[in-house]
Amino acid sequence: MTPMKESTIHSILNGDRPAITYTHSIIDLKSGHLVATEMLTRFRDVDGQVRTVGNLLEDLTLAPAVRVQLDLLCVGAVFKALAETPITDHLLFINLHPLTLDTPGFWQKIQPWLWDLSIPPHRIVIEITESFAGHDLEKLEEFARRLRVLELRIAVDDLGSGVASLTHMARLAPDFIKVDRSLVQWVHRRPYQAALLNALAVFAERMNVGYIAEGIETAEELQAVIDADVPWGQGFIFGEPVPLRLKAEPGSLSTKY
């Protein structure tokens, strides 16, 4: 890890750089309505620029204990922001690193976080990133069971970015799947990708699983995703992430999922 990254992480964990909660819309591609929001964490660097936390969490040189500490701080900041913000009726997606699920501190904190919210737990979707491919499947299944006992829903994030993701998806039986940008980029020019997106749409429909295409950036990609029967989409074509507002815009929550 570079000295700059190490210094940045140290300042975040010490509270010198407060976490900032951002939101990114998830859209029903048929109606155009907002159906869900992904909660993201940002921070300001030494120059005052807003930066993502993702590249820090993905740094392979980061010690596991520090990664968990950073992830817990970010998740806690999201729940704190949600507790202080009037919430509308759509779903809220919150990212969680697999290592954090294997930490007693998370399970000690999650119920108090949920008690502070004014919304029922079933509106919270915990996104488990595809990086879980290297983690023990039996443990992950047990973590999924414990999350469901709390009435939380589960999403497999970044599906398609790793060879083990389909196996893990089948074992975790998520409520939602989110396909990675790698399957969306240039999909209008790549018939194999389009066919794969459509095959996953058939699977999701049959299993009553929510299905979201991430990283839609162009009108051509959007049309190809719609043509592949993907029901929900997310990406810069719908707008960039924005700071959490005091009151979110009204949304339309599908009852199917």
N, C-alpha and C positions, 0 to 999 in steps of 0.2 A: 504494500500500500504506500502511496506517495505521502510525504510529510503534509502536503496540503489537504489530502483526504482525511488523514489521521487527525489533523487539527480541526477540520470541519466537524467530524463525528464527535470529537471531544467537546466542542462548543455546543453541539446540539444536545448531547446527553447531559451537559451541565446546565442546560436551560438558557444559555447565552443567545441561542438562535431558536426562538419559539417556532414550533410546528404550525404551519398555516394550512387549513383545510380547504381544498378545492373540490369542485364537483364537475362531473362530465356526464352529459345526457346519454341515455339509451332510448332509442326511438322505435316505436312500432312502424315497420316499413310500409304497411298497408294504409294505416290511418294517418301517419305522420305525427301521432301523439307521443308525448313523453310518457314512458311507462316505468322507467327506473333511472336511478342516478348512481354512478360510481363515485365513491368518496376517495379522494386522493390527498396525499400530504406533500407539502412544499416547505421550503425554508429559504431564507435570504443568505447569500454568501457575503464575503467581505466587501464586495462592491455594491451590495444592496440588490443584486439581481436575484429573482426568484428561481430556485433550482428544484429539481425532483429529488426524492430520496431513493428512487429505484436503483439508480446506478451505484449508490453506496451499498445497498443491500445485496446487489448482485456481484460485488467485488469478491472474488474467490480468495483473496488474501485476508479478508476480514475474519477475525476470530469468531467462531460460532456463538460464544457467549455475548460478544458485542453486537452481533447481528440480531440476536434475540432481544437484547436490551433496546436497540434502536427500533426494531419492529414493534415491541410493546409500547414504546413511547409514542410512535405514530398512531397505532390503533387506539391507544388511550386518548390521544388528542382528538381523533375523529369522534369517538363516543362523547367526549366532553363538549365538542362543538355541537353535536346533534342534540344533546341534553339542553343546550341553551338556545336552540333554534326551533321555531314553529315548523312542524313537518306536515307535508301534504300526504296524499294517500298512495304514493308510488313506492316501489321497492328501493332499498338502499343496499348497494354492493360495497363490501369492505374487504380489502386485501389482507391476507394473512400468510406469513411465511410458514412452511411446514415445520421448521425447527421450533417455532413459537408454540405450536400445538403440543409439543413434547416438553413443555415447561410448566411446572406447577404454578408459577406466578400468573400465567394466563388464566388458568381455571379458577384461581382465587379472585381474579379481577372481573371476569366476564359477567357474573351475575350482578354484582353491584353496578356495573356499567349499564346493564339492561334495565335494572330497577329505576335508574335515573331518567330513562326515556319515557316519552309520552305516547309511544307507539308500541304495538304488540311485537314480540320477538320474531314472528313469522314474516315480518316485512324486512328483516335483516338477512342478507345473503352473504355468507362468508366465502370469499373467493380464495381457493387454494391454488397457488401458482403451479405451473407444469414442472417446476423444479423439484416437485415432490417425487419425481421418477426414481430418484436414488434412495428414497426412504422406505422403511419397512411397511409392506402393504397391510399386514395384520394390525400394526399400530395405527395406520391411517384409517383403517376401517373402524377401529375402536374410537378414534377421535371423532369421526363422522357420526357415530352412534351417540356420543356424548353431546355433540352440537345439536343433534336432532332432539335429544331429551330436553334441551333448553328451548325447543321450538324454533331454532334457527334453521335457515335453509343453506344449502351448499352449492357452490359453483366450481367447476373445474375450469381454471383460467388457462389461456394460451394453448388450447388444444391444437395439436398439429405441429408444435415446435419441437417435439421430441419423440423418438421412436417408441417409448414406453407409455405414451400418454393414453392410447386407446385401452390398454390393459388396465391401467389405473382408473380410467373413467368407468370401465365396466365393473370393477370391484367396489368403487366408492358409490356408484349409483347416484350421481348428483341430481339436484333439482334443476340445474342450469348447466349448459356447456357454452363456453365462449371460445370461438375459433380464433387462432392467432392471425395477426396481420400477414404472415407469410403465405397463408392460403387465400388472402383477399387481394393482395397486391397483384396487379395485372391480370386478374381473373377473367376479364373480358377478352383477353388474348390467349388464354390458356385453358382449353376445353377440359383437360384432365382435372384442373383445380375446380372448375365449375361443376363438373360431374361429382367430385368428392363433396363439395358443399351441398349439392342436392341430395346425395346419399345420406349425409348427416341430417338433412332436413326430414327425410323419410323416417330415419331412426328416431329423431326427436319427437315427431308427430306420433309415431307408434308407441313410444314409451312415455308420452306426456311430459317431456322434458323441455324446459325453456331453452331456446337456441338463439345465440347472439353472435353476429360477425363483428369482430373488432377491426379497427384501423381502416375504415372506409374513408378514402380521401378525395376521390374524383367522382364525377357524375357517371363515368363509364363503369367504374367499380360498383357503384351503388346500383345501377341498373342490372348488372350481371348478378349481383347478390340477390336482388329481388327476383330475377328470372330463375334463380336456383331455389326459390321458395324458402329462403331464410326469413323468419318472421320479424326478428328484431336486429337492429344495427347500432353501431357506435363508431365514432370517428370524427376527424377534423371537418369533414364535409358538413356536419351538423353544428360545428362550432368548437372552439378550443375550451379546455377546462377553465372554469372561472372560480373566483373565491366564493365560499359558501355565503349565500345571501341571508339576510335576517328572516326572509320569508320566501320559500321556493315558489316557483310558478306552478299553477294548478296542472295536474297530470291526469292521465286516464289509466287506471290500473286494470289490466286484463284479468278476468276471473279464471281463465283457463289454467293458469299455473298456480 
